Each structure stands twice: as C-alpha cells, then as structure tokens.
Amino acid sequence: MTDEHSPAADSDPNATQPILVLRGSVRYLFMFLGVMALLFVYLSLIALGQIEMSRPTSGVGEGLFAILFLVVIVYVAVKARQVDFRKPTMVIGPDGIAGQKLPKLIPWSMIERVDIPQAGQAGFIYLTVRKDADPEILEQLRKRQPLERTVAIPHRWVPGFSSSEVKDIVNRYFERSRQS
C-alpha cells in the first residue's frame, strides 16, 4: 500500500491527496457499436431471408429486433457525440467533483449524503447534493429524473484504483468536509 492510501496520510495535511479521473473510452464505444452493428446485420439478413434458419421463420421478430438494435446504435452514437473524449468525464479531488456535464465544481461542502450500496452488483457511489446548493448545479442535476439531486460515480472503472480504494477516498473527502 502506498502512503497516499494509508491512514497515516489522513493525519498529515501536507500529504498528497489522490485525484480520481474518469475518462470515456473510445475503444469501448467502438467495441459496443461494432457488436451492435454485427447483430443488426445478422438479424436483418435473417429477416430478409438471405440467411436460412434450421426452422422456418417469418422474419418479423428478427426484423423488429434488428430495428431495435439500429435505434440503440443511433442513440449511443448521438450521445457519444456530446462527450469530449479528450477531456476527463469526471474529476474527483479534495476540492470537490467536476464533470463535463456539470456547469461548475461541486464542493464537498455542498454534498449532503454519500450512499454506497452494499450489494455486490452495485457499481455506483451516489452523492446527494444539498437543496441549498448553487441553482445552476441543481438545474443541471434536475434534468435526470428520478435521481434529481444525485451524482453517480462508477467506483469500478477508475484506472489505477480498486473499487474499495475509490469508496475509501470518496468517504474520506466527504468526512473531511463534514469536520470543517
């Protein structure tokens, strides 16, 4: 374990504080779109009768699924164009949380609650922003119902940190802001 992750780092105010940087991956985006495109083509060929199945089918179900895959491909491509892959998607540091979709830094003092689901499949840490936070931040967060004042942090996808380390770092930042 390094010094920046040890409990001794908490007591030293000059200790280096880890900064978690989440970046979007173009490679995973292309892999996802490629698999979806292959499924779309395969189902389309079955629906058009170019590929015969062992049992005769009308092709209607395959055609509907092909259309569904095409809609998902278009939706993901449109959403991906809104992300700047050259910049971090989210940065979590001792000062607060900044993200591409957030208008400004959310300081830890504006975080009301940290929820870490204990289920093994839960992949997010949920931070609830206080009701009296900056109206510009609240306006941006309100666009995402039902998690109205919530910022979700994926703790399994932070490069260089394990899931438990990310949880510990977020809790440490939050607790430090509550003490001051």
Backbone hydrogen bonds, N-H to C=O, Kabsch-Sander energy under -0.5 kcal/mol:
donor,donor_aa,acceptor,acceptor_aa,energy
5,H,2,T,-1.1
6,S,3,D,-0.9
9,A,6,S,-1.3
10,D,7,P,-1.1
11,S,7,P,-0.8
12,D,8,A,-0.9
15,A,12,D,-1.5
20,L,18,P,-0.5
20,L,92,I,-2.8
22,L,20,L,-0.5
22,L,90,M,-3.1
23,R,21,V,-0.5
26,V,24,G,-0.6
29,L,25,S,-1.7
30,F,26,V,-2.7
31,M,27,R,-2.3
32,F,28,Y,-2.5
33,L,29,L,-2.7
34,G,30,F,-2.6
35,V,31,M,-2.2
36,M,32,F,-2.4
37,A,33,L,-2.4
38,L,34,G,-2.3
39,L,35,V,-2.3
40,F,36,M,-2.3
41,V,37,A,-2.7
42,Y,38,L,-2.6
43,L,39,L,-2.6
44,S,40,F,-2.4
45,L,41,V,-2.6
46,I,42,Y,-1.9
47,A,43,L,-2.5
48,L,44,S,-2.2
49,G,46,I,-1.0
50,Q,45,L,-2.0
51,I,45,L,-1.2
63,G,59,G,-2.2
64,L,60,V,-2.4
65,F,61,G,-2.3
66,A,62,E,-2.2
67,I,63,G,-2.2
68,L,64,L,-2.3
69,F,65,F,-2.6
70,L,66,A,-2.2
71,V,67,I,-2.3
72,V,68,L,-2.2
73,I,69,F,-2.5
74,V,70,L,-2.4
75,Y,71,V,-2.6
76,V,72,V,-2.6
77,A,73,I,-2.3
78,V,74,V,-2.5
79,K,75,Y,-2.4
80,A,76,V,-2.4
81,R,77,A,-1.4
82,Q,78,V,-0.5
82,Q,79,K,-1.0
83,V,80,A,-1.1
85,F,83,V,-0.9
87,K,84,D,-1.2
89,T,22,L,-2.4
90,M,22,L,-1.7
91,V,98,A,-3.2
92,I,20,L,-3.0
93,G,91,V,-0.6
93,G,96,G,-2.7
96,G,93,G,-0.5
97,I,106,I,-2.4
98,A,91,V,-2.6
100,Q,89,T,-2.0
102,L,99,G,-0.8
106,I,97,I,-3.1
108,W,95,D,-0.8
110,M,107,P,-1.8
111,I,108,W,-1.5
112,E,110,M,-0.5
112,E,128,T,-3.2
113,R,128,T,-1.3
115,D,126,Y,-3.3
116,I,114,V,-0.5
122,A,119,A,-1.0
125,I,153,I,-2.6
126,Y,115,D,-2.9
127,L,125,I,-0.6
127,L,151,V,-2.9
128,T,113,R,-2.7
128,T,126,Y,-0.5
129,V,127,L,-0.5
129,V,149,R,-3.3
130,R,110,M,-3.1
133,A,130,R,-1.3
137,I,134,D,-0.5
138,L,134,D,-2.3
139,E,135,P,-2.5
140,Q,136,E,-1.5
141,L,137,I,-2.3
142,R,138,L,-2.1
143,K,139,E,-0.6
143,K,140,Q,-0.6
144,R,141,L,-1.3
145,Q,143,K,-0.8
147,L,144,R,-0.6
148,E,146,P,-1.8
150,T,147,L,-1.4
151,V,127,L,-2.8
153,I,125,I,-2.8
155,H,123,G,-1.0
155,H,153,I,-0.8
156,R,123,G,-0.7
157,W,154,P,-0.5
161,F,158,V,-1.7
166,V,162,S,-2.1
167,K,163,S,-2.1
168,D,164,S,-2.4
169,I,165,E,-2.6
170,V,166,V,-2.5
171,N,167,K,-2.5
172,R,168,D,-2.6
173,Y,169,I,-2.5
174,F,170,V,-2.4
175,E,171,N,-3.0
176,R,172,R,-2.4
177,S,173,Y,-1.8
178,R,174,F,-1.6
179,Q,175,E,-1.6
180,S,176,R,-1.2
